[in-house]
């Protein structure tokens, strides 16, 4: 199911495991990164795949946390309703 008014450029099945190298590439391509875990939200500047950012993006299994969405140059990892509302307009 796609959100109304949102063009999806690429979908990646949850069965495809994305790990540390995938997270580093996403960080390099982003200008801003928001990582939500539970009620905690961390925000980082992108461009450099720092160890701290990569660790927060990965779950306990070592796979990229879901959902992960790229909106322009902003990367959203995990779910925070306020951040999604702001990013999606």
Biotite code that builds the C-alpha atoms (Angstrom):
import biotite.structure as struc

atoms = struc.array([
    struc.Atom([0.000, 0.000, 0.000], chain_id="A", res_id=1, res_name="UNK", atom_name="CA", element="C"),
    struc.Atom([1.390, 3.406, -0.969], chain_id="A", res_id=2, res_name="UNK", atom_name="CA", element="C"),
    struc.Atom([0.662, 6.690, 0.748], chain_id="A", res_id=3, res_name="UNK", atom_name="CA", element="C"),
    struc.Atom([-1.542, 9.026, -1.246], chain_id="A", res_id=4, res_name="UNK", atom_name="CA", element="C"),
    struc.Atom([0.524, 11.601, -3.112], chain_id="A", res_id=5, res_name="UNK", atom_name="CA", element="C"),
    struc.Atom([3.848, 9.812, -2.521], chain_id="A", res_id=6, res_name="UNK", atom_name="CA", element="C"),
    struc.Atom([5.871, 8.527, -5.449], chain_id="A", res_id=7, res_name="UNK", atom_name="CA", element="C"),
    struc.Atom([7.841, 5.427, -4.490], chain_id="A", res_id=8, res_name="UNK", atom_name="CA", element="C"),
    struc.Atom([11.095, 5.223, -6.444], chain_id="A", res_id=9, res_name="UNK", atom_name="CA", element="C"),
    struc.Atom([12.214, 1.870, -5.083], chain_id="A", res_id=10, res_name="UNK", atom_name="CA", element="C"),
    struc.Atom([10.794, -0.759, -2.760], chain_id="A", res_id=11, res_name="UNK", atom_name="CA", element="C"),
    struc.Atom([13.038, -3.275, -1.047], chain_id="A", res_id=12, res_name="UNK", atom_name="CA", element="C"),
    struc.Atom([11.477, -6.405, 0.398], chain_id="A", res_id=13, res_name="UNK", atom_name="CA", element="C"),
    struc.Atom([11.895, -6.906, 4.137], chain_id="A", res_id=14, res_name="UNK", atom_name="CA", element="C"),
    struc.Atom([13.302, -10.342, 3.356], chain_id="A", res_id=15, res_name="UNK", atom_name="CA", element="C"),
    struc.Atom([16.334, -8.664, 1.743], chain_id="A", res_id=16, res_name="UNK", atom_name="CA", element="C"),
    struc.Atom([18.703, -8.085, 4.613], chain_id="A", res_id=17, res_name="UNK", atom_name="CA", element="C"),
    struc.Atom([20.441, -4.707, 4.493], chain_id="A", res_id=18, res_name="UNK", atom_name="CA", element="C"),
    struc.Atom([23.438, -4.383, 6.784], chain_id="A", res_id=19, res_name="UNK", atom_name="CA", element="C"),
    struc.Atom([26.330, -2.134, 7.763], chain_id="A", res_id=20, res_name="UNK", atom_name="CA", element="C"),
    struc.Atom([27.610, -1.433, 4.234], chain_id="A", res_id=21, res_name="UNK", atom_name="CA", element="C"),
    struc.Atom([24.110, -0.493, 3.062], chain_id="A", res_id=22, res_name="UNK", atom_name="CA", element="C"),
    struc.Atom([23.714, 1.848, 6.045], chain_id="A", res_id=23, res_name="UNK", atom_name="CA", element="C"),
    struc.Atom([27.046, 3.544, 5.255], chain_id="A", res_id=24, res_name="UNK", atom_name="CA", element="C"),
    struc.Atom([25.989, 4.175, 1.658], chain_id="A", res_id=25, res_name="UNK", atom_name="CA", element="C"),
    struc.Atom([22.662, 5.663, 2.768], chain_id="A", res_id=26, res_name="UNK", atom_name="CA", element="C"),
    struc.Atom([24.488, 7.959, 5.217], chain_id="A", res_id=27, res_name="UNK", atom_name="CA", element="C"),
    struc.Atom([26.886, 9.225, 2.546], chain_id="A", res_id=28, res_name="UNK", atom_name="CA", element="C"),
    struc.Atom([23.963, 10.098, 0.246], chain_id="A", res_id=29, res_name="UNK", atom_name="CA", element="C"),
    struc.Atom([21.932, 11.906, 2.956], chain_id="A", res_id=30, res_name="UNK", atom_name="CA", element="C"),
    struc.Atom([22.157, 15.456, 4.280], chain_id="A", res_id=31, res_name="UNK", atom_name="CA", element="C"),
    struc.Atom([20.042, 14.740, 7.384], chain_id="A", res_id=32, res_name="UNK", atom_name="CA", element="C"),
    struc.Atom([19.359, 11.457, 9.180], chain_id="A", res_id=33, res_name="UNK", atom_name="CA", element="C"),
    struc.Atom([16.613, 10.835, 11.749], chain_id="A", res_id=34, res_name="UNK", atom_name="CA", element="C"),
    struc.Atom([16.818, 7.553, 13.665], chain_id="A", res_id=35, res_name="UNK", atom_name="CA", element="C"),
    struc.Atom([13.845, 6.614, 15.856], chain_id="A", res_id=36, res_name="UNK", atom_name="CA", element="C"),
    struc.Atom([13.870, 3.768, 18.330], chain_id="A", res_id=37, res_name="UNK", atom_name="CA", element="C"),
    struc.Atom([10.868, 3.582, 20.611], chain_id="A", res_id=38, res_name="UNK", atom_name="CA", element="C"),
    struc.Atom([10.276, 7.103, 21.932], chain_id="A", res_id=39, res_name="UNK", atom_name="CA", element="C"),
    struc.Atom([13.915, 8.142, 21.394], chain_id="A", res_id=40, res_name="UNK", atom_name="CA", element="C"),
    struc.Atom([14.836, 10.185, 18.318], chain_id="A", res_id=41, res_name="UNK", atom_name="CA", element="C"),
    struc.Atom([18.396, 10.971, 17.231], chain_id="A", res_id=42, res_name="UNK", atom_name="CA", element="C"),
    struc.Atom([19.170, 13.402, 14.414], chain_id="A", res_id=43, res_name="UNK", atom_name="CA", element="C"),
    struc.Atom([22.488, 13.522, 12.567], chain_id="A", res_id=44, res_name="UNK", atom_name="CA", element="C"),
    struc.Atom([24.050, 15.329, 9.634], chain_id="A", res_id=45, res_name="UNK", atom_name="CA", element="C"),
    struc.Atom([24.824, 12.948, 6.794], chain_id="A", res_id=46, res_name="UNK", atom_name="CA", element="C"),
    struc.Atom([27.778, 12.760, 4.467], chain_id="A", res_id=47, res_name="UNK", atom_name="CA", element="C"),
    struc.Atom([30.098, 10.770, 6.700], chain_id="A", res_id=48, res_name="UNK", atom_name="CA", element="C"),
    struc.Atom([29.316, 7.222, 7.833], chain_id="A", res_id=49, res_name="UNK", atom_name="CA", element="C"),
    struc.Atom([30.295, 7.609, 11.477], chain_id="A", res_id=50, res_name="UNK", atom_name="CA", element="C"),
    struc.Atom([30.275, 4.488, 13.625], chain_id="A", res_id=51, res_name="UNK", atom_name="CA", element="C"),
    struc.Atom([27.698, 5.983, 16.043], chain_id="A", res_id=52, res_name="UNK", atom_name="CA", element="C"),
    struc.Atom([25.185, 6.645, 13.266], chain_id="A", res_id=53, res_name="UNK", atom_name="CA", element="C"),
    struc.Atom([25.627, 3.193, 11.714], chain_id="A", res_id=54, res_name="UNK", atom_name="CA", element="C"),
    struc.Atom([25.144, 1.491, 15.094], chain_id="A", res_id=55, res_name="UNK", atom_name="CA", element="C"),
    struc.Atom([21.903, 3.379, 15.732], chain_id="A", res_id=56, res_name="UNK", atom_name="CA", element="C"),
    struc.Atom([20.582, 2.520, 12.253], chain_id="A", res_id=57, res_name="UNK", atom_name="CA", element="C"),
    struc.Atom([21.091, -1.215, 12.753], chain_id="A", res_id=58, res_name="UNK", atom_name="CA", element="C"),
    struc.Atom([18.846, -3.413, 14.864], chain_id="A", res_id=59, res_name="UNK", atom_name="CA", element="C"),
    struc.Atom([19.964, -6.135, 17.256], chain_id="A", res_id=60, res_name="UNK", atom_name="CA", element="C"),
    struc.Atom([20.291, -8.580, 14.341], chain_id="A", res_id=61, res_name="UNK", atom_name="CA", element="C"),
    struc.Atom([22.722, -6.301, 12.508], chain_id="A", res_id=62, res_name="UNK", atom_name="CA", element="C"),
    struc.Atom([20.161, -5.450, 9.837], chain_id="A", res_id=63, res_name="UNK", atom_name="CA", element="C"),
    struc.Atom([18.921, -1.989, 8.936], chain_id="A", res_id=64, res_name="UNK", atom_name="CA", element="C"),
    struc.Atom([16.001, -0.956, 11.132], chain_id="A", res_id=65, res_name="UNK", atom_name="CA", element="C"),
    struc.Atom([12.589, -0.738, 9.469], chain_id="A", res_id=66, res_name="UNK", atom_name="CA", element="C"),
    struc.Atom([11.011, 1.224, 8.118], chain_id="A", res_id=67, res_name="UNK", atom_name="CA", element="C"),
    struc.Atom([13.779, 3.113, 6.343], chain_id="A", res_id=68, res_name="UNK", atom_name="CA", element="C"),
    struc.Atom([12.670, 5.830, 3.957], chain_id="A", res_id=69, res_name="UNK", atom_name="CA", element="C"),
    struc.Atom([14.642, 8.331, 1.917], chain_id="A", res_id=70, res_name="UNK", atom_name="CA", element="C"),
    struc.Atom([12.782, 11.574, 1.215], chain_id="A", res_id=71, res_name="UNK", atom_name="CA", element="C"),
    struc.Atom([14.966, 13.743, -1.001], chain_id="A", res_id=72, res_name="UNK", atom_name="CA", element="C"),
    struc.Atom([18.258, 14.027, 0.918], chain_id="A", res_id=73, res_name="UNK", atom_name="CA", element="C"),
    struc.Atom([16.632, 13.173, 4.275], chain_id="A", res_id=74, res_name="UNK", atom_name="CA", element="C"),
    struc.Atom([16.850, 9.644, 5.660], chain_id="A", res_id=75, res_name="UNK", atom_name="CA", element="C"),
    struc.Atom([14.222, 8.359, 8.099], chain_id="A", res_id=76, res_name="UNK", atom_name="CA", element="C"),
    struc.Atom([15.099, 5.177, 10.013], chain_id="A", res_id=77, res_name="UNK", atom_name="CA", element="C"),
    struc.Atom([12.536, 3.677, 12.378], chain_id="A", res_id=78, res_name="UNK", atom_name="CA", element="C"),
    struc.Atom([9.214, 5.419, 12.917], chain_id="A", res_id=79, res_name="UNK", atom_name="CA", element="C"),
    struc.Atom([8.478, 8.770, 14.549], chain_id="A", res_id=80, res_name="UNK", atom_name="CA", element="C"),
    struc.Atom([5.100, 10.237, 13.593], chain_id="A", res_id=81, res_name="UNK", atom_name="CA", element="C"),
    struc.Atom([6.171, 13.889, 13.944], chain_id="A", res_id=82, res_name="UNK", atom_name="CA", element="C"),
    struc.Atom([9.272, 13.406, 11.782], chain_id="A", res_id=83, res_name="UNK", atom_name="CA", element="C"),
    struc.Atom([7.262, 11.555, 9.120], chain_id="A", res_id=84, res_name="UNK", atom_name="CA", element="C"),
    struc.Atom([4.590, 14.270, 9.086], chain_id="A", res_id=85, res_name="UNK", atom_name="CA", element="C"),
    struc.Atom([7.274, 16.942, 8.672], chain_id="A", res_id=86, res_name="UNK", atom_name="CA", element="C"),
    struc.Atom([9.184, 15.048, 5.959], chain_id="A", res_id=87, res_name="UNK", atom_name="CA", element="C"),
    struc.Atom([6.095, 14.046, 3.983], chain_id="A", res_id=88, res_name="UNK", atom_name="CA", element="C"),
    struc.Atom([4.498, 17.478, 4.208], chain_id="A", res_id=89, res_name="UNK", atom_name="CA", element="C"),
])
